[in-house]
Amino acid sequence: MSKIIAILIALAVAVAPAVMGQAAESENANGEPAALTVEIMVIRETSTSTVRSQNLLGLEYIEDAIGRGDACDDVYAALERLVLAGSQNRVVARGQVINNFPDVRQKAARQLGSLGTEDARAILLRAVLSEREPMVLQEMFNSLGAIEVEDNAQTISVMVWVANRFHRAPSPNNHVALAAVNALEQLAGRDGGLTDHHAFHYLFAVAEGPYVTFVRERAWEVIDGLRGEGDSEE
């Protein structure tokens, strides 16, 4: 548990500077607040809404902005709100959580993966720790595996901890396990191997676990590939 607490603290420190920057208004060349575009105003308003259709509309605007290469601070701030909505950031009315839309979090996680930056990874690592929906978690693992950074140790540690939590559930989810296995393969490939023994333990648990044949065989493929990488370095 102490390791996970340390990870949580590290994530809070990593995300804080980005969030502080996102909260500030954009400035023009003279250092004055820049006029907000209609697009940014829509993104801001829809990402704070508790209405699913509004959140999805905001994600359409965000996707367009990312596609043009215009991922400003407001885009990151909006995606952070949306990927945490209903999990860490809950709005409760009459005893019910009214902003819990898994498909919204799923799409936000996918867009963070398409950004592929350190800030996007920090947001995803924070979000994945509290996610309970398999469809969202699968997308988060996919995105984390796709993001290329210099040091993947923290990503692997957090991802394996979360994946193990689902593995120990009464009915482990095949899609979550497959996404975790594939992401570990991607991360290990960029690192030139896998040194986290918890990650190896998870791969063997999936390979011998209560999953469909394809998922178990996929885990064995990754294990064999990692063994081959280790042999080639000798």
VMD Tcl script that draws the C-alpha trace (Angstrom):
set ca {
  {0.00 0.00 0.00}
  {2.85 2.39 0.74}
  {4.00 2.07 -2.86}
  {0.56 3.02 -4.16}
  {0.37 5.99 -1.77}
  {3.73 7.18 -3.07}
  {2.46 6.86 -6.64}
  {-0.65 8.87 -5.80}
  {1.46 11.64 -4.30}
  {3.74 11.65 -7.32}
  {0.77 11.88 -9.66}
  {-0.70 14.79 -7.72}
  {2.60 16.66 -8.00}
  {2.90 15.86 -11.70}
  {-0.61 16.97 -12.57}
  {-0.72 20.13 -10.43}
  {1.51 22.35 -12.64}
  {-0.47 21.39 -15.73}
  {-3.78 22.09 -14.04}
  {-2.55 25.45 -12.76}
  {-1.51 26.40 -16.28}
  {-4.83 25.26 -17.67}
  {-6.78 27.38 -15.20}
  {-5.12 30.55 -16.42}
  {-6.49 32.55 -19.34}
  {-4.61 32.44 -22.63}
  {-2.58 35.55 -23.32}
  {-1.79 37.39 -26.51}
  {1.61 38.70 -27.62}
  {1.23 41.74 -25.34}
  {0.65 39.63 -22.26}
  {-3.04 40.56 -22.15}
  {-5.93 38.07 -21.92}
  {-6.76 36.84 -25.41}
  {-10.33 36.90 -26.66}
  {-11.98 33.50 -26.32}
  {-13.06 31.82 -29.53}
  {-16.52 30.32 -29.86}
  {-14.88 26.90 -29.94}
  {-13.13 27.41 -26.61}
  {-16.28 28.80 -25.00}
  {-18.23 25.75 -26.17}
  {-15.52 23.39 -24.90}
  {-15.46 25.09 -21.50}
  {-19.22 25.11 -21.05}
  {-19.94 21.60 -22.31}
  {-17.13 19.99 -20.31}
  {-18.58 21.34 -17.05}
  {-22.12 20.22 -17.86}
  {-23.84 17.30 -16.14}
  {-25.77 16.52 -19.34}
  {-24.34 13.63 -21.37}
  {-25.23 15.11 -24.77}
  {-23.42 18.32 -23.85}
  {-20.29 16.41 -22.81}
  {-20.33 14.50 -26.11}
  {-20.70 17.75 -28.04}
  {-17.69 19.16 -26.24}
  {-15.69 16.06 -27.15}
  {-16.53 16.63 -30.82}
  {-15.13 20.15 -30.61}
  {-12.07 18.86 -28.76}
  {-11.47 16.19 -31.41}
  {-11.56 18.86 -34.11}
  {-9.09 21.02 -32.18}
  {-6.69 18.10 -31.68}
  {-6.98 17.17 -35.34}
  {-5.85 20.68 -36.31}
  {-3.01 20.62 -33.78}
  {-4.72 23.25 -31.61}
  {-4.63 21.43 -28.27}
  {-4.42 24.46 -25.98}
  {-4.61 24.53 -22.18}
  {-8.40 24.67 -22.31}
  {-8.49 21.40 -24.24}
  {-6.39 19.65 -21.58}
  {-8.49 21.12 -18.77}
  {-11.71 19.99 -20.46}
  {-10.43 16.47 -21.08}
  {-9.32 16.23 -17.46}
  {-12.79 17.21 -16.27}
  {-14.48 14.76 -18.63}
  {-12.22 11.76 -17.97}
  {-12.73 12.17 -14.22}
  {-16.45 12.98 -14.32}
  {-18.54 10.45 -12.45}
  {-15.52 8.64 -11.00}
  {-13.35 11.05 -8.99}
  {-15.42 14.17 -9.71}
  {-19.00 13.32 -8.87}
  {-22.04 15.56 -8.94}
  {-24.74 14.21 -6.64}
  {-28.41 15.21 -6.67}
  {-31.07 13.52 -4.53}
  {-28.59 10.84 -3.58}
  {-27.74 9.97 -7.18}
  {-24.56 10.61 -9.17}
  {-25.83 12.54 -12.17}
  {-22.61 12.92 -14.18}
  {-21.57 9.26 -14.47}
  {-21.29 8.66 -18.23}
  {-18.78 5.86 -19.01}
  {-18.90 6.54 -22.75}
  {-17.87 10.15 -22.11}
  {-14.89 9.06 -20.03}
  {-14.02 6.47 -22.68}
  {-13.93 9.06 -25.46}
  {-11.96 11.50 -23.29}
  {-9.40 8.77 -22.55}
  {-9.07 8.05 -26.27}
  {-8.45 11.70 -27.05}
  {-5.84 11.99 -24.31}
  {-4.08 9.06 -25.93}
  {-4.16 10.81 -29.30}
  {-2.49 13.84 -27.70}
  {0.34 11.56 -26.60}
  {2.01 14.08 -24.28}
  {3.41 13.90 -20.77}
  {0.53 16.04 -19.50}
  {-1.98 13.69 -21.13}
  {-0.29 10.71 -19.50}
  {-0.38 12.38 -16.07}
  {-4.13 12.95 -16.40}
  {-4.72 9.35 -17.49}
  {-2.65 7.94 -14.64}
  {-4.71 9.90 -12.16}
  {-7.98 8.81 -13.77}
  {-7.16 5.11 -14.15}
  {-6.69 4.69 -10.40}
  {-10.36 5.34 -9.67}
  {-11.97 3.88 -12.80}
  {-14.38 0.98 -12.31}
  {-15.93 0.56 -15.76}
  {-14.21 -2.10 -17.92}
  {-14.96 -0.30 -21.20}
  {-13.32 2.87 -19.91}
  {-10.40 1.07 -18.36}
  {-9.72 -0.74 -21.61}
  {-9.49 2.58 -23.43}
  {-7.24 4.05 -20.75}
  {-4.84 1.11 -21.03}
  {-4.82 1.47 -24.82}
  {-3.98 5.16 -24.53}
  {-1.31 4.67 -21.88}
  {0.35 2.04 -24.03}
  {0.36 4.38 -27.02}
  {1.87 7.40 -25.27}
  {5.62 7.61 -25.80}
  {7.66 9.12 -22.97}
  {11.22 8.63 -21.81}
  {10.41 6.76 -18.59}
  {7.54 4.26 -18.58}
  {8.19 2.85 -15.09}
  {5.39 4.81 -13.43}
  {2.92 3.96 -16.19}
  {3.71 0.26 -15.87}
  {3.49 0.30 -12.07}
  {0.11 2.04 -11.95}
  {-1.34 0.03 -14.82}
  {-0.34 -3.31 -13.32}
  {-1.77 -2.37 -9.93}
  {-5.11 -1.46 -11.50}
  {-5.12 -4.51 -13.79}
  {-4.45 -6.80 -10.83}
  {-7.40 -5.28 -9.00}
  {-9.65 -6.37 -11.87}
  {-7.89 -9.73 -12.15}
  {-8.81 -10.52 -8.55}
  {-12.48 -9.70 -9.14}
  {-15.01 -12.57 -9.00}
  {-15.40 -12.37 -12.80}
  {-12.21 -11.03 -14.44}
  {-12.84 -9.08 -17.64}
  {-11.26 -10.42 -20.85}
  {-11.16 -7.01 -22.56}
  {-9.41 -5.34 -19.64}
  {-6.84 -8.13 -19.41}
  {-6.16 -8.06 -23.15}
  {-5.74 -4.27 -23.16}
  {-3.32 -4.49 -20.23}
  {-1.27 -7.24 -21.88}
  {-1.06 -5.34 -25.16}
  {-0.09 -2.11 -23.41}
  {2.65 -3.85 -21.43}
  {4.04 -5.23 -24.68}
  {4.10 -1.74 -26.20}
  {5.77 -0.17 -23.19}
  {8.31 -2.97 -22.85}
  {9.13 -2.69 -26.55}
  {10.02 0.97 -26.19}
  {12.00 0.35 -22.99}
  {13.95 -2.52 -24.52}
  {12.44 -5.02 -22.09}
  {10.42 -5.34 -18.92}
  {12.06 -5.13 -15.50}
  {9.03 -4.71 -13.24}
  {8.52 -8.09 -11.55}
  {4.89 -7.21 -10.72}
  {4.27 -6.83 -14.45}
  {5.74 -10.27 -15.13}
  {3.62 -11.73 -12.35}
  {0.51 -10.19 -13.93}
  {1.35 -11.56 -17.39}
  {1.72 -15.08 -15.96}
  {-1.51 -14.64 -13.99}
  {-3.37 -13.81 -17.20}
  {-1.68 -16.62 -19.14}
  {-2.87 -19.14 -16.55}
  {-6.02 -17.34 -15.47}
  {-9.79 -17.64 -16.05}
  {-9.78 -15.95 -19.45}
  {-10.77 -17.00 -22.94}
  {-8.16 -18.89 -24.93}
  {-7.18 -15.94 -27.11}
  {-6.37 -13.72 -24.12}
  {-4.32 -16.44 -22.40}
  {-2.41 -17.19 -25.60}
  {-1.77 -13.48 -26.12}
  {-0.21 -13.26 -22.66}
  {2.07 -16.20 -23.47}
  {3.08 -14.51 -26.73}
  {4.14 -11.38 -24.86}
  {6.03 -13.43 -22.26}
  {7.86 -15.34 -25.01}
  {8.67 -12.10 -26.81}
  {10.11 -10.59 -23.66}
  {12.18 -13.68 -23.07}
  {13.52 -13.37 -26.60}
  {14.48 -9.75 -25.99}
  {16.33 -10.76 -22.85}
  {18.20 -13.55 -24.64}
  {19.22 -11.22 -27.49}
  {20.86 -8.84 -25.04}
  {23.14 -11.50 -23.60}
}
mol new
graphics top color blue
foreach p $ca { graphics top sphere $p radius 0.5 }
foreach p [lrange $ca 0 end-1] q [lrange $ca 1 end] { graphics top cylinder $p $q radius 0.2 }
display resetview
